[in-house]
């Protein structure tokens, strides 16, 4: 039965008209678009021919007929001007009896006749009409007769002082002939131009109607072809659309039916293979959606699910759930100094260590950056297992890490929150563990803190301080103090460092250690740093104007500020507004700031150096700059970080580091200054090892501008008869 029907269908198709026969989709689309393309080609050919006709007509008008009409008119005008000159000559002779007017008038008339002949020559070149060209030749011949006659008439008058009526009648007759011929020429050229313009308009009308009719026919036939093709493919396409909707809704078991057309059969098989692949890899995709791509740990979305399940279990069986929020101390420095690849390698190592510190039922999550979260599942009500777990985590983090051939020691700041005491849901536990982690950071890092209710008040206090910072500049709450820099050989002040202080209206004097990190975090360090720069430059200029010795003022530059595109321009504006010479401004940069983007940093430093601004490396020894990079820095001074000075002379390592920095600086022809000098023993060590400069409480605390002026006066007049400002040592050796 089936075979008989197939034979009958085949026989019916074989005997059916050609337009009803079943064809390949490729052939039908090719035929349809072939018809459309043929129509478009026909339309283009018709339009091209019509346009070509119009272009020929327009070109003829512009290059020939129109131009000749214009030139003929110019010739008429030039002849009229020549006749006007002739009349002016005769009038001048009758009125003033000649003089030198003849020569001038003749020259003017000849110029006009020369212009006329040039126009006629152009007409002869443009015209292909022999009659018109002969007419031009006659005009030129008669114009020469007119010119020669007029010249003879003028010469006779100048020689004998009388007119020759016969000569005058001759050139006047020639002039009348020229005028008549020019009028005829202009009339002929104008008629031709009008005829050509009418031809252009006619051609344009024909073109417009032809295009209109052709477009209408092409549109109609194109619509017919599109309808036929669309009906042929709609059935198969709808089947594929139905299949796609089922797959999009999550039914990966759906399969597209095979089509009679070969092309759709290929497409259906390809889509079926894709659906099968998606079905097989569904678990893998789900894993990628819920896990961190770098470390393979669960991510934030899976954390909420796991934590919610752990809380439900703890609520049912009266157990505890502890959330540990971990932030790696010092990771940012490694990432910025050695690049993201090194940072990624370090994160992978830390992730593996953290997983080994907990049970298989616990969850280790990477939130992003250097932040991890650990969920300790099913804790007893006493919580006795938490402390050993914390100890394992801290020891794992503190182990040396080998990355790109260098060894690093990191620590961790941990914050803990426990269900149900510290939060009833996942969101509250995470927020409170985060607050506890920040408390651990505030307490010096490398420790853990359990959540306490007052920690949220710390967060609110931080927000209030952030709000106050936004308005501190406008309210004039910032002020600058200046700490002197003393030359150990010359035993005098050679510079000052500008240090910002915030006099809060409610909290009083706020330490920079509190608000500077917040300013860097929020980006407010940029306007604050700009204010410090301008204020320090103005103050140094004011000291110089008051007769104080010219010294340099140092300003610290933050990484956020240094990366500003207009940073160099800001420095130039600060110098220009204050009137301070660039050599008296020194910008202190940190190693980590420069190494974040060494190439761009060097470009900016060289631009500042070209202005004459001095540059120095602050906190030298705490960053990761290489010696090969250091020698390329356009700097004048190295500053030994106070962490290496604090324990001198008791700490042998600090002494060795300080000696090495001093020696290195001198080898590179740099000045070396030690900060944080507070004892005589530290000063003696620096003198013994030829350190160039020092600053610290041993000599002077940061003081007001007035105290700096008093210090200058004390140095100039001797310390014995001058009141030394409080906070400044009277007789340093």
Secondary structure, DSSP 8 states (H G I E B T S, - for coil): -HHHHHHHHHHHHHHS-GGGS---HHHHHHHHHHHHHHHHHHHHHHHHHHHHHHHHHHHHIIIIIHHHHHHHHHHHHHHHHHHHHHHHHHHHHHHH--TTHHHHHHHHHHHHHHHHHHHHHHHHHH---HHHHHHHHHHHHHHHHHHHHHHHHHHHHHHHSS--HHHHHHHHHHHHHHHHHHHHHHHHHHHHHHHHHHHHHHHHHHHHHHHHHHHHHHHHHHHHHHHHHHHHHHHHHHHHHHHHHHHHTT-TT------SSHHHHHHHHHHHHHHHHHHHTHHHHHHHHHB-TTT--B-HHHHHHHHHHHHHHHHHHT-EEEEEEEEEETHHHHHHHH-HHHHHHHHHHHHHHHHHTS-TTSEEEEEETTEEEEEEEEE-TT-THHHHHHHHHHHHHHS-EEETTEEE--EEEEEEEEETTT-SSHHHHHHHHHHHHHHHHHTTSSSEEE--THHHHHHHHHHHHHHHHHHHHHHT-EEEEEEEEEETTTTEEEEEEEEEEEEETTTEEE-HHHHHHHHHHHTTHHHHHHHHHHHHHHHHHHHHHTT----EEEEE--HHHHT-TTHHHHHHHHHHHHT--GGGEEEEEEHHHHHHTHHHHHHHHHHHHHHT-EEEEEEETSS---HHHHTTS--SEEEE-GGGTTTTTT-HHHHHHHHHHHHHHHHTT-EEEEE---SHHHHHHHHHTT--EEESTTTB--B-HHHHHHHHHHHHH-STTS---TTB-SS--
